[in-house]
């Protein structure tokens, strides 16, 4: 059963989360753009890779391949070389395949704005589709990665286990339930969820004393929680 989140709690959770983000967010280069290609590159790089490493590779990769057309025209060897050191090379192969897919037959290379259409592209899963739709197009789209799943579990569904597919599906419904009403606010909301999971509500420790949404969090209200 999907945990119930009433309207008032959802609004207050998102409002506090966004206010915190505006004051405490990190200045990351992919947060300064709405270019779908640049955001896609960042999202694929950030999968299973620390932000500090991506900060090294992201600008170099975009200098070498500034547009999806440049990437599509490159050889697999050049793309692999540009990715060298990041690991998980299937991400680079998928990105290259996607670039060729959206530019084949003279297509203009535009990435779709709707999550379902994005998911039809090579190598794009539910999270990446939600991220591109939200961060590039400011669509009201949910996204759930490891950090977001942790925050939502602790806040609204402590009995769920994100590692179980059925429970993860329920967490996606919670993520959709707590979205703000506009796409522009959703951009901030989704960035803030990820930031909270990375900086405050971490896997190693839940810093409830520093959490902006503690009043709306089932785990945080129990106080002195460090799991």
PAZA-165045 format. One line per 8 residues: number of its first residue (from 1); their letters; for each residue x, y, z of N, C-alpha, C. Coordinates in steps of 0.05 Angstrom, whole numbers, plus 32768, in hexadecimal, padded with zeros to 4 digits. Example, Ala and Ser with C-alpha at 12.3 -4.5 7.8 and 13.67 -1.06 7.14 Angstrom:
1	as	8108,7F8E,809C,80F6,7FA6,809C,8108,7FBE,809C | 8101,7FD3,808E,8111,7FEB,808F,8102,8001,809D $
! end
This chain:
1	xxxxxxxx	8010,7FE8,8000,8000,8000,8000,8011,8019,8000 | 800B,802C,7FEE,801B,8045,7FED,8015,8056,8005 | 802A,8060,8012,8025,8071,8029,8014,808A,8022 | 8003,8091,8034,7FF2,80A8,802F,8000,80C2,8038 | 8000,80D6,8026,800B,80F0,802C,7FF5,8105,8026 | 7FEB,8112,803B,7FD6,8125,8036,7FE0,813E,8029 | 7FCE,814E,801E,7FD5,8166,800F,7FE5,817A,801F | 7FDD,817F,8038,7FEA,8192,8048,8007,818A,804E $
9	xxxxxxxx	800B,8170,8054,8026,8167,8059,8038,8168,8041 | 802D,8161,802A,803C,8162,8011,8044,817F,800A | 8032,8191,800E,8039,81AD,8008,804E,81B8,801B | 804C,81B2,8035,805F,81BC,8049,807A,81AF,8045 | 807B,8195,803F,8094,8187,8039,80A2,8195,8022 | 8095,8199,800C,80A1,81A5,7FF5,80A9,81C2,7FFA | 8099,81D1,8008,809F,81ED,800D,80B8,81F0,801E | 80BA,81E0,8033,80D2,81E1,8044,80EB,81D7,8035 $
17	xxxxxxxx	80E8,81C3,8025,80FE,81B7,8016,8109,81CC,8003 | 80F7,81D9,7FF4,8100,81ED,7FE0,810D,8205,7FED | 8102,820E,8004,810E,8225,8012,812A,821E,801B | 812E,8206,8025,8149,81FD,802E,815C,81FC,8017 | 8153,81F2,8000,8165,81EF,7FE9,816E,820A,7FDF | 815D,821E,7FDF,8165,8238,7FD5,817B,8244,7FE6 | 817D,823D,7FFF,8191,8248,8011,81AB,8237,8012 | 81A8,821D,800D,81BE,820B,8013,81C8,81FA,7FFC $
25	xxxxxxxx	81BE,81FE,7FE4,81C5,81EC,7FCE,81E2,81F1,7FC4 | 81EE,81DC,7FBA,8208,81DE,7FAD,8205,81EA,7F92 | 8219,81FA,7F8A,8219,8206,7F6F,8226,81F2,7F5C | 8216,81E2,7F4E,8220,81CE,7F3C,821A,81D6,7F1F | 822C,81D1,7F0C,8229,81DC,7EF1,8210,81D2,7EE3 | 8207,81BA,7EE8,81EF,81B0,7EDA,81D6,81BC,7EE6 | 81D8,81CA,7EFC,81C1,81D9,7F06,81BE,81F5,7EFA | 81D2,81FC,7EE9,81D1,8217,7EDD,81C7,8215,7EC0 $
33	xxxxxxxx	81BF,81FE,7EB7,81B6,81FB,7E9B,819B,81EE,7E9A | 818D,81F4,7E84,8174,81E5,7E7E,8177,81D6,7E64 | 818F,81D3,7E5A,8194,81C5,7E42,8190,81A7,7E46 | 817E,819A,7E39,8178,817E,7E3E,8190,816B,7E3A | 81A0,8171,7E26,81B8,8160,7E21,81CC,8163,7E38 | 81D1,817B,7E40,81E5,817F,7E56,81DB,8173,7E70 | 81C1,8175,7E75,81B6,8169,7E8D,81B7,814A,7E8B | 81B1,813F,7E74,81B3,8122,7E71,81CF,8118,7E76 $
41	xxxxxxxx	81E3,8126,7E6B,81FF,811F,7E6F,8205,811E,7E8D | 81FC,8133,7E9C,8202,8134,7EB8,81F4,811E,7EC7 | 81DC,8118,7EC0,81CD,8103,7ECF,81D9,80E8,7ECA | 81E2,80E2,7EB2,81EE,80C8,7EAD,8209,80C7,7EBB | 8218,80DC,7EBC,8232,80DC,7ECA,822E,80D8,7EE8 | 8219,80E4,7EF3,8215,80E3,7F10,820C,80C8,7F1A | 8203,80B7,7F08,81FB,809C,7F10,8213,808D,7F1B | 8212,8085,7F34,8227,8075,7F41,8242,8083,7F41 $
49	xxxxxxxx	8243,809D,7F40,825C,80AC,7F3F,8259,80C4,7F51 | 826E,80CA,7F61,826D,80E1,7F73,826D,80FB,7F64 | 8260,810F,7F70,825E,8129,7F63,8279,8134,7F5E | 828C,8131,7F70,82A7,813C,7F6C,82B4,8132,7F53 | 82B0,8118,7F4C,82BB,810D,7F34,82AD,8118,7F1B | 8293,811A,7F1D,8284,8125,7F06,828C,8142,7F00 | 8291,8151,7F15,8299,816D,7F11,82B3,816F,7F00 | 82C4,815A,7F01,82DC,815A,7EF1,82D6,8153,7ED4 $
57	xxxxxxxx	82C5,8140,7ED0,82C0,8135,7EB5,82AB,8144,7EA5 | 8297,814E,7EB2,8280,815B,7EA4,8288,8171,7E92 | 8297,8186,7E9B,829F,819B,7E88,82B0,8192,7E71 | 82C2,817F,7E77,82D4,8175,7E61,82C4,8166,7E4C | 82B1,8156,7E55,82A1,8147,7E42,8291,815A,7E30 | 8285,816F,7E3C,8275,8182,7E2D,8286,8193,7E1B | 829E,8198,7E22,82B1,81A7,7E10,82B7,8196,7DF8 | 82BA,817C,7DFC,82C0,816A,7DE5,82A7,8165,7DD4 $
65	xxxxxxxx	8290,8162,7DE2,8277,815C,7DD4,8262,8171,7DDD | 8262,8189,7DD3,8251,819E,7DDD,8233,819B,7DD7 | 822D,818B,7DC3,8211,8187,7DBC,820C,8169,7DB7 | 81F3,8161,7DB6,81EC,8146,7DB1,81F5,813E,7D95 | 81F6,8151,7D82,8200,814B,7D67,821E,8144,7D67 | 822D,8154,7D76,824A,814E,7D78,824F,8132,7D83 | 823F,812B,7D97,8242,8110,7DA3,8239,80FA,7D8F | 8224,80FF,7D81,821A,80EB,7D6E,822E,80E6,7D58 $
73	xxxxxxxx	823D,80FA,7D50,8250,80F8,7D39,826A,80EC,7D42 | 826F,80EA,7D5C,8288,80E0,7D66,828A,80C2,7D64 | 82A2,80B8,7D63,82A6,809B,7D62,82A3,808F,7D7E | 829B,8076,7D81,8299,806A,7D9B,82B4,806C,7DAB | 82CA,806B,7D9D,82E4,806D,7DAA,82E8,8088,7DB7 | 82E1,809D,7DAA,82E3,80B8,7DB5,82D1,80BC,7DCD | 82B9,80B1,7DCC,82A6,80B4,7DE2,82B1,80A4,7DFA | 82BB,808D,7DF5,82C6,807C,7E0B,82DE,808A,7E17 $
81	xxxxxxxx	82EF,8096,7E07,8306,80A4,7E12,82FE,80BC,7E23 | 82E9,80CA,7E1B,82E0,80E1,7E2B,82D4,80D9,7E45 | 82CA,80C0,7E46,82BE,80B5,7E5F,82D3,80A7,7E71 | 82EA,80A3,7E66,82FF,8093,7E74,8304,809F,7E90 | 8302,808D,7EA4,8306,8096,7EC0,82EC,8098,7ED0 | 82D5,809A,7EC2,82BC,809B,7ED1,82B1,8080,7ED7 | 82B9,806C,7EC8,82AE,8051,7ECD,8292,804D,7EC3 | 8288,8035,7EC7,826D,802E,7EBE,8268,8037,7EA1 $
89	xxxxxxxx	8278,802C,7E8F,8279,8036,7E74,8260,8031,7E63 | 824E,8021,7E6D,8234,801E,7E60,8225,8038,7E5E | 822A,804A,7E72,821D,8064,7E71,8226,8074,7E58 | 8240,8073,7E52,824A,8081,7E3B,823F,8075,7E21 | 823E,805A,7E20,8233,804D,7E08,8216,8054,7E04 | 8207,8054,7E1A,81EA,805B,7E18,81E7,8078,7E10 | 81F7,808A,7E1A,81F5,80A6,7E13,81FB,80AA,7DF5 | 820F,809C,7DEC,8217,809E,7DCF,8200,8093,7DBE $
97	xxxxxxxx	81F5,807C,7DC6,81DF,8070,7DB7,81C7,8083,7DB6 | 81C2,8090,7DCC,81AB,80A2,7DCE,81B0,80BA,7DBB | 81C8,80C5,7DBB,81CF,80DC,7DA9,81CA,80D4,7D8C | 81D3,80BD,7D84,81CF,80B4,7D69,81B2,80AF,7D63 | 81A3,80A6,7D76,8186,80A0,7D73,8177,80BA,7D6D | 817C,80CF,7D7D,816C,80E7,7D7A,8176,80FA,7D64 | 818C,80F2,7D56,8195,8102,7D3F,8194,80F3,7D25 | 818C,80DA,7D26,818D,80CA,7D0D,8178,80D4,7CFA $
105	xxxxxxxx	817E,80D0,7CE0,816B,80D9,7CCB,8168,80F7,7CCA | 817C,8105,7CD4,8179,8123,7CD2,8169,812F,7CE9 | 8161,811F,7CFD,8152,812A,7D13,8162,813F,7D21 | 8154,8152,7D2E,8161,8169,7D3A,816E,8164,7D55 | 816B,814C,7D60,8179,8145,7D79,816A,814E,7D92 | 8153,8158,7D8F,8144,8161,7DA7,813B,814A,7DB8 | 8140,814C,7DD2,8137,8137,7DE4,811A,813E,7DEC | 8109,812A,7DEE,80ED,812F,7DF5,80EB,8139,7E12 $
113	xxxxxxxx	80D4,8146,7E17,80D0,8152,7E32,80C0,8141,7E44 | 80B2,812D,7E3A,80A1,811C,7E4A,80B0,8104,7E54 | 80AE,80FD,7E6E,80BD,80E6,7E79,80B8,80CC,7E69 | 80A0,80C6,7E61,809B,80AD,7E53,80A9,80AC,7E38 | 80AB,80C3,7E2A,80B9,80C4,7E11,80D7,80C2,7E15 | 80E1,80CE,7E2A,80FD,80CC,7E31,8105,80AF,7E37 | 80F3,80A0,7E45,80F9,8085,7E4C,80FC,8072,7E34 | 80F1,807B,7E1D,80F3,806A,7E05,810F,806D,7DF8 $
121	xxxxxxxx	811F,807F,7E02,813A,8083,7DF6,814E,806F,7E02 | 8163,8069,7DF4,8177,8056,7DFE,8183,805E,7E18 | 8183,804C,7E2C,8191,8051,7E45,8183,8063,7E59 | 816A,806B,7E53,815C,807D,7E65,8148,806E,7E76 | 814C,806F,7E90,813A,8062,7EA3,8127,8076,7EAF | 8117,806E,7EC2,8102,807F,7ECD,810E,8097,7EDB | 8124,8093,7EEA,812F,80AA,7EF8,813A,80BF,7EE5 | 814A,80B6,7ED1,8157,80C9,7EBE,8141,80D7,7EAE $
129	xxxxxxxx	812C,80C9,7EA7,8116,80D6,7E98,8109,80EC,7EA9 | 8105,80E6,7EC2,80F9,80FB,7ED4,810C,8112,7ED7 | 8126,810C,7EDA,8139,8122,7EDE,813B,8134,7EC6 | 813C,8129,7EAE,813E,813A,7E96,8124,814A,7E92 | 810E,813D,7E96,80F4,814B,7E93,80F2,8162,7EA7 | 80FA,815D,7EC0,80F8,8171,7ED5,810D,8187,7ED2 | 8126,817F,7ECF,813C,8192,7ED0,8141,81A1,7EB6 | 813A,8195,7E9F,813E,81A3,7E85,8124,81B2,7E7D $
137	xxxxxxxx	810D,81A5,7E81,80F5,81B0,7E77,80E2,81BB,7E8D | 80EB,81B8,7EA6,80DB,81C1,7EBC,80BF,81B5,7EBC | 80BE,819B,7EB5,80A5,818C,7EB6,809F,8183,7ED3 | 8086,8180,7ED9,807E,8176,7EF3,8081,8158,7EF3 | 809A,814F,7EF6,80A1,8132,7EF3,80AF,8129,7F0C | 80A8,8112,7F17,80B5,8107,7F2E,80CE,80F9,7F26 | 80E1,80F6,7F39,80F9,80E6,7F35,8101,80D9,7F4F | 810B,80C1,7F4E,8113,80B3,7F66,812E,80A5,7F61 $
145	xxxxxxxx	8143,80B0,7F6D,815D,80A2,7F6D,8162,8098,7F89 | 817A,808F,7F8F,8180,8084,7FA9,817C,8099,7FBF | 8186,80B1,7FBB,8183,80C6,7FCF,8165,80CD,7FD4 | 8157,80D0,7FBE,813A,80D8,7FC1,812B,80C1,7FCE | 8130,80A9,7FC7,8122,8092,7FD3,8127,8091,7FF1 | 8140,8097,7FF9,8146,8097,8016,8136,80AD,8025 | 8136,80C5,8019,8128,80DB,8026,810A,80D5,8028 | 80FE,80CC,8013,80E1,80C6,8013,80DA,80AF,8025 $
153	xxxxxxxx	80EB,809B,8027,80E6,8085,8039,80E7,808E,8056 | 80FB,809D,805D,80FD,80A7,8079,80E6,80BA,807F | 80DF,80CB,806C,80CB,80DF,8072,80AF,80D4,8073 | 80A8,80C2,8060,808C,80BB,805D,8086,809D,8060 | 809B,808C,805D,8096,806F,805C,80AC,805F,8068 | 80B1,8062,8082,80C8,8054,808F,80C7,8036,808C | 80B0,802A,8087,80AE,800D,8086,80B5,8003,806A | 80B7,8014,8056,80BD,800B,803B,80DB,8008,8037 $
161	xxxxxxxx	80E2,7FF6,8025,80FE,7FF0,801F,8102,7FF7,8001 | 8110,800C,7FFA,8114,8014,7FDE,8121,7FFF,7FCD | 812E,7FEB,7FD9,813B,7FD6,7FCA,8127,7FC1,7FC0 | 810E,7FC2,7FCB,80F9,7FB0,7FC1,80EA,7FBE,7FAB | 80E8,7FB2,7F93,80DB,7FBF,7F7D,80BE,7FC9,7F83 | 80AF,7FBA,7F92,8094,7FC2,7F99,8094,7FDC,7FAA | 80A6,7FDD,7FBD,80A8,7FF4,7FCE,80B3,800C,7FBF | 80C5,8007,7FAD,80D0,801D,7F9D,80BA,802A,7F8C $
169	xxxxxxxx	80A8,8019,7F81,8091,8023,7F72,8080,8035,7F83 | 807C,802D,7F9C,806C,803D,7FAF,807A,8058,7FB4 | 8094,8058,7FB6,80A3,8070,7FBB,80A1,8083,7FA3 | 80A0,8079,7F8B,809B,808A,7F74,8080,8098,7F76 | 806C,808A,7F80,8052,8096,7F84,8053,80AC,7F99 | 8063,80A7,7FAE,8066,80BC,7FC3,8074,80D4,7FB6 | 8089,80CF,7FA6,8097,80E5,7F99,8084,80F6,7F88 | 8072,80E9,7F7A,805F,80F7,7F69,804B,8107,7F7B $
177	xxxxxxxx	8044,80FB,7F92,8031,8107,7FA4,803B,8121,7FB0 | 8055,8123,7FB5,805F,813B,7FC3,806A,8150,7FB0 | 8067,814C,7F96,8070,8160,7F83,8060,817A,7F87 | 806D,8191,7F84,805E,81AB,7F84,804D,81AD,7F6B | 803D,81C2,7F6A,8029,81C4,7F54,8033,81CD,7F39 | 804B,81D9,7F38,8055,81E3,7F1F,8070,81D6,7F18 | 8076,81D7,7EFE,808F,81CB,7EF5,80A7,81DB,7EFF | 80A5,81F5,7F00,80BC,8205,7F09,80C2,81FF,7F27 $
185	xxxxxxxx	80AE,81FC,7F37,80B2,81F5,7F53,80BC,81D8,7F55 | 80B4,81C7,7F43,80BD,81AC,7F43,80DB,81AA,7F3E | 80E6,81BB,7F2D,8103,81BC,7F28,8111,81BF,7F43 | 8109,81D2,7F52,8116,81D7,7F6C,8111,81C0,7F7F | 80F8,81B7,7F80,80F0,81A1,7F92,8101,8188,7F8D | 8104,8180,7F74,8113,8168,7F6D,8131,816B,7F73 | 813C,8182,7F6C,8158,8187,7F73,815C,8186,7F91 | 8149,8191,7FA0,814B,8192,7FBD,8149,8177,7FCA $
193	xxxxxxxx	8138,8166,7FBF,8136,814A,7FC9,8151,813C,7FC7 | 815D,813F,7FB0,8177,8132,7FAB,818D,813E,7FBD | 818C,8158,7FC0,81A0,8166,7FD0,819D,815E,7FEE | 8185,815C,7FF7,8180,8154,8013,818B,8138,8018 | 8186,8126,8005,8191,810B,8009,81AF,8109,8007 | 81BB,811C,7FF8,81D8,811C,7FF5,81E6,8129,800D | 81DA,813D,8019,81E8,814D,802D,81DE,814A,8049 | 81C4,8144,804D,81B9,8143,8068,81AE,8127,806F $
201	xxxxxxxx	819C,811D,805F,818F,8103,8064,819F,80EE,8056 | 81B7,80E9,805F,81CA,80D8,8050,81C6,80BA,8058 | 81D3,80A9,8049,81D1,808D,804F,81DE,8086,806A | 81F4,8093,806F,8203,808D,8088,81F6,8099,80A0 | 81EB,80B1,809E,81DE,80BD,80B6,81C8,80D0,80AD | 81B2,80D0,80BB,819C,80E3,80B6,819F,80FA,80CA | 81A8,8111,80BF,81AD,8128,80D0,8192,8137,80D5 | 8182,812A,80E5,8167,8135,80E9,8167,8151,80F6 $
209	xxxxxxxx	817B,8157,8106,817D,8171,8112,8181,8188,80FD | 818B,8181,80E6,8190,8194,80D1,817C,8193,80BA | 8168,8182,80BD,8156,817C,80A7,813F,8191,80A5 | 813A,819D,808E,8125,81B1,808C,8109,81A5,808C | 8106,818B,8087,80EC,817F,8086,80E6,816C,809D | 80F5,8170,80B2,80F2,815D,80C9,80D6,815D,80D4 | 80C8,8174,80D4,80AD,8176,80DF,8099,8165,80CF | 80A0,8160,80B5,808E,8150,80A4,8099,8134,80A0 $
217	xxxxxxxx	80AE,812C,80AF,80BB,8112,80AB,80B5,80FF,80C2 | 80AB,80E8,80BB,80A4,80D4,80CF,80BC,80CA,80DE | 80D3,80C8,80D1,80EB,80BF,80DE,80F7,80D5,80F0 | 80F8,80ED,80E4,8104,8103,80F2,80F6,810B,810C | 80DC,8108,810C,80CC,810F,8124,80D2,80FE,813C | 80DF,80E6,8137,80E6,80D5,814D,80FF,80DE,815B | 810D,80F2,814E,8125,80FF,8159,813B,80EC,8160 | 8153,80F7,8160,816C,80E8,8166,8170,80D0,8153 $
225	xxx	8164,80D2,813B,8167,80BC,8129,8180,80BF,8119 | 8191,80AA,8117,81A9,80AC,8107,81AC,8096,80F3 | 8196,808A,80EB,8198,8075,80D7,8191,8080,80BC $
! end
